[in-house]
Amino acid sequence: MSSSETSASAFSSSDTAALERQTETEQPVSFEQIWNENHSKTSVDWIRENSYKRVCLQFPDDYLPHSNAISVDLRKLLAPEEVKVFILADTTYGSCCVDEIAAAHVDADSVIHFGNACRSRASRLPVLYLYPELPLDLDLLLGKLQSLRPDSKERQVCVYLDIGYQHIYKEELKKQLTEALQPKDLLLELFPPIEGSSSPSKEPSSLERICIFIGSDNQRFANLSLTALAAVQWYIYDGACGALSSKNPLTAQFIRRRYFHIEKCKDAQTLGLIVATLSAEGYLDVVARLQTMAKGRGIKTQLISVGRINPAKLANFLEIDCFVLIGCPFNNMYDSKEYYKPIVSVFEAEMALNPAWHMKYPEAYVTDFKQLLPEGRSFLPFDVAGIPENDVSLVSGRLRGALNDSVETAGDPASLALATQAKMALMTTDTGLSFEDRTWQGLDPALGQTEPAPLQQGLSGIPINYTHQ
């Protein structure tokens, strides 16, 4: 491969990337598991009770082979009523989020969302969530959990049901789990929880806690284990293979990596605020809050919306030192090893920019940015006066922030540049916020200055490899 081909492949994707993209679920699902009598009855009743006429069915990638059959069946069940049914696929940000943007293109009045869901509150359209119904050998589960009985005594046990197993949720199951584990206290909850429901496991307890996740080691488990209160041990029971394993989500390596990203965020001169949701409630408030905190530290910001992110897209913003991903709870934690600049979550940016978080270790990670707003339980007010005058980067060892008048900076231009940067009186580096020096500045429409061109067949394929070239 030539050097030019290598360079091109680093900043562009192949024409088969969308087809070869790995799906977000861990095990294949059958048609009966995602569309059975319960699903169809729930959908038809919901549509008729609310008199919806234009319904979008949103599917994740691995559900698409069944999408047409589900759409046809739903139309038959709703006949003779005139209800238009549309299929949504390849969502703008992530399949867990409701794609209200795509639904608006067909003037939809409702959305039925299939599969993995973050359950972020949609701001424009009513949504019905339908989860798969995966089989579970209950006797095998109870037998495996009996091995945890010695550790469960005198402790609180929290059992979480993943989306594929929420159909087995009932009081009888809670009694059977209590008999198998014999804990001091047992909590049985759904994850993600139903909107508006309270979560007893979020409340501090005097008892030590053991947590069991009935599902697989997926993004939902990662989100849950990071945001839940501290537990003595986490366990995962994979219903597909009947295996019970222990899991430690907060490893020392993970914590060091995330705190390294927080320091890089503090060092940044320009932050890129990536809006990875346009439906989650409160995202504009979070954008305004991040801009205010960054301005207080003399850091410039750029607001970016590029859909589903990848290294090639973000490599176009060379002037940005660190990115902040404003996404749903399931879509805002990225391992940025493949990216040219670090990507932090809103919570990590909050810890970097808000002096109220200095030397304060959180009880649990915050993945839902609404919890950082004034009405959230993790809200800490931002006070620009609390920003330290003298601060040293733990990554580069360089001085950042505003210097005290008593500090001797004469004869050192570099120190002077750092001293005035935080007050935004002097900016010695080109942040790239003015684009006139760039080679390509966009298309000039030159309206009314050119003659109409004859119609001809356009290019076919993708820019990196047109089909007729």
Secondary structure as UniProt FT lines:
FT   HELIX           3..10
FT   TURN            15..16
FT   HELIX           17..20
FT   HELIX           31..34
FT   HELIX           37..50
FT   STRAND          54..58
FT   HELIX           61..66
FT   HELIX           67..78
FT   TURN            79..80
FT   STRAND          84..88
FT   TURN            95..96
FT   HELIX           100..105
FT   TURN            106..107
FT   STRAND          110..114
FT   STRAND          127..130
FT   HELIX           138..145
FT   HELIX           146..148
FT   HELIX           149..152
FT   TURN            153..154
FT   STRAND          156..161
FT   HELIX           163..168
FT   HELIX           171..181
FT   STRAND          185..190
FT   TURN            195..196
FT   HELIX           200..202
FT   STRAND          209..214
FT   HELIX           219..227
FT   STRAND          233..238
FT   TURN            239..242
FT   STRAND          243..247
FT   HELIX           252..267
FT   STRAND          270..275
FT   TURN            281..282
FT   HELIX           283..296
FT   TURN            297..298
FT   STRAND          300..304
FT   HELIX           311..314
FT   TURN            315..316
FT   TURN            318..319
FT   STRAND          322..326
FT   TURN            329..330
FT   HELIX           336..338
FT   STRAND          343..345
FT   HELIX           346..353
FT   HELIX           355..357
FT   TURN            358..359
FT   HELIX           369..372
FT   TURN            374..375
FT   TURN            377..378
FT   HELIX           384..386
FT   STRAND          391..392
FT   TURN            394..396
FT   STRAND          399..400
FT   TURN            405..406
FT   TURN            410..411
FT   HELIX           413..421
FT   TURN            422..424
FT   TURN            436..437
FT   TURN            447..448
FT   STRAND          461..462
FT   TURN            463..464
FT   STRAND          465..466
FT   TURN            467..468
//
